[in-house]
Amino acid sequence: MSTSVHLPVLLHEVLDQLDLRPGLTVVDGTVGAGGHSSKIAPKIAPGGQLIGLDRDPMMLAFAAQKLAGQNATLVHSSYAELTEVLKSQGLTQIDRLLVDLGLSSDQLADRERGFGFAAGGPLDMRFDTRSGISAAEFLRTAPADEIARVFREWGEEPAAEPLAQAIVGSRKFNPVESAADLVSVVERVLRVRDNNQGSHPATRVFQALRIHVNRELDQLTRFLDTVLPQVLRPGGRAVVITFHSIEDRIVKQAFRDSAVWENLTKKPIVATPTEIRLNPRSRTAKLRCVVRK
Ligand SMILES: C[S@@+](CC[C@H](N)C(=O)[O-])C[C@H]1O[C@@H](n2cnc3c(N)ncnc32)[C@H](O)[C@@H]1O
């Protein structure tokens, strides 16, 4: 197996905000390649317990490699199912939680999954390929207005309707099967080409499809509203990192409930210019931290 290429974002800031000490029980709800977790584990030893969750079995394999020899339990699950996961470990409450949303650079680099623009393989985009339908199947079967709604709501794509019409209009003979096919539809309809300046013109529809096939925002909203307040012990801390404005809005809104949360980050923490230079993925990262009252 290859080694992970993912660099954890806002690493020092995460460790700082989590305020770790030996003996704590910590959940990393999106363990990914274990970049954050491998720095958390030593800080809660001896006596601490780290539980890492991910929906993607490939990422759990990376995490197992990185966390070998540390006191960590890895579970294939969504963070939205955290109550059940804790129960299976004989736990009901935790001291700290980290969720680092979105996509790992390892998933982006996997050409078979269709997360990246250049991928020639099938446009799948599911974190867990054992459930739900792939992005290609959605584009092959959904009505145009449903596709347009996804592009508009989850991608904030101004050309949602013409893009959806173009996909539906040609799918009988020329369906979108790969990420490269989707990029060429976007370039044709928007009459643009990637000029390597700023983000790629297809970024918004890729984001929208990924959010849709993984039901990402439903999972996040349910978790923040009903799961996290139950499982985080009073005085416990939660750190959430988002990568786009729709996610950040959901987190900000949930943490506004002052009966439940003390907000430690009135303004979100963002990456320094040095981190952005070293890891361009950190450019849009926003970190929010709360304490359970
Ligand atoms: C940005 S990466 C995390 C990287 C990790 N913090 C590190 O430093 O290596 C996000 C991870 O969250 C996972 N993921 C996305 N949605 C999830 C969910 N609802 N539950 C659990 N994991 C999820 C993805 O599969 C991916 O591995």
The ligand as an SDF file (V2000), in Angstrom:
LIG
                    3D

 27 29  0  0  0  0  0  0  0  0999 V2000
  -10.0590   15.9620    5.3840 C   0  0  0  0  0  0  0  0  0  0  0  0
  -10.0730   14.2480    5.6000 S   0  0  0  0  0  0  0  0  0  0  0  0
   -9.5000   14.0150    7.2400 C   0  0  0  0  0  0  0  0  0  0  0  0
   -8.0140   14.0450    7.3460 C   0  0  0  0  0  0  0  0  0  0  0  0
   -7.4610   13.7360    8.7250 C   0  0  0  0  0  0  0  0  0  0  0  0
   -7.8650   14.7310    9.7000 N   0  0  0  0  0  0  0  0  0  0  0  0
   -5.9540   13.6350    8.6720 C   0  0  0  0  0  0  0  0  0  0  0  0
   -5.2850   14.5030    9.2330 O   0  0  0  0  0  0  0  0  0  0  0  0
   -5.4280   12.6860    8.0840 O   0  0  0  0  0  0  0  0  0  0  0  0
  -11.7700   13.9190    5.7590 C   0  0  0  0  0  0  0  0  0  0  0  0
  -12.1050   12.4520    5.9750 C   0  0  0  0  0  0  0  0  0  0  0  0
  -13.4510   12.3820    6.4330 O   0  0  0  0  0  0  0  0  0  0  0  0
  -14.0470   11.2210    5.9030 C   0  0  0  0  0  0  0  0  0  0  0  0
  -15.4950   11.4350    6.0030 N   0  0  0  0  0  0  0  0  0  0  0  0
  -16.2820   12.2230    5.2510 C   0  0  0  0  0  0  0  0  0  0  0  0
  -17.5470   12.2010    5.7210 N   0  0  0  0  0  0  0  0  0  0  0  0
  -17.5430   11.4050    6.8110 C   0  0  0  0  0  0  0  0  0  0  0  0
  -18.5320   11.0030    7.7560 C   0  0  0  0  0  0  0  0  0  0  0  0
  -19.8010   11.4290    7.6670 N   0  0  0  0  0  0  0  0  0  0  0  0
  -18.1600   10.2000    8.7770 N   0  0  0  0  0  0  0  0  0  0  0  0
  -16.8830    9.7570    8.8920 C   0  0  0  0  0  0  0  0  0  0  0  0
  -15.8930   10.0970    8.0150 N   0  0  0  0  0  0  0  0  0  0  0  0
  -16.2250   10.9080    6.9960 C   0  0  0  0  0  0  0  0  0  0  0  0
  -13.4810   11.1080    4.5160 C   0  0  0  0  0  0  0  0  0  0  0  0
  -13.5580    9.7710    4.0640 O   0  0  0  0  0  0  0  0  0  0  0  0
  -12.0240   11.5710    4.7500 C   0  0  0  0  0  0  0  0  0  0  0  0
  -11.1820   10.4860    5.0040 O   0  0  0  0  0  0  0  0  0  0  0  0
  1  2  1  0
  2  3  1  0
  2 10  1  0
  3  4  1  0
  4  5  1  0
  5  6  1  0
  5  7  1  0
  7  8  2  0
  7  9  1  0
 10 11  1  0
 11 12  1  0
 11 26  1  0
 12 13  1  0
 13 14  1  0
 13 24  1  0
 14 15  1  0
 14 23  1  0
 15 16  2  0
 16 17  1  0
 17 18  1  0
 17 23  2  0
 18 19  1  0
 18 20  2  0
 20 21  1  0
 21 22  2  0
 22 23  1  0
 24 25  1  0
 24 26  1  0
 26 27  1  0
M  CHG  2   2   1   9  -1
M  END
$$$$
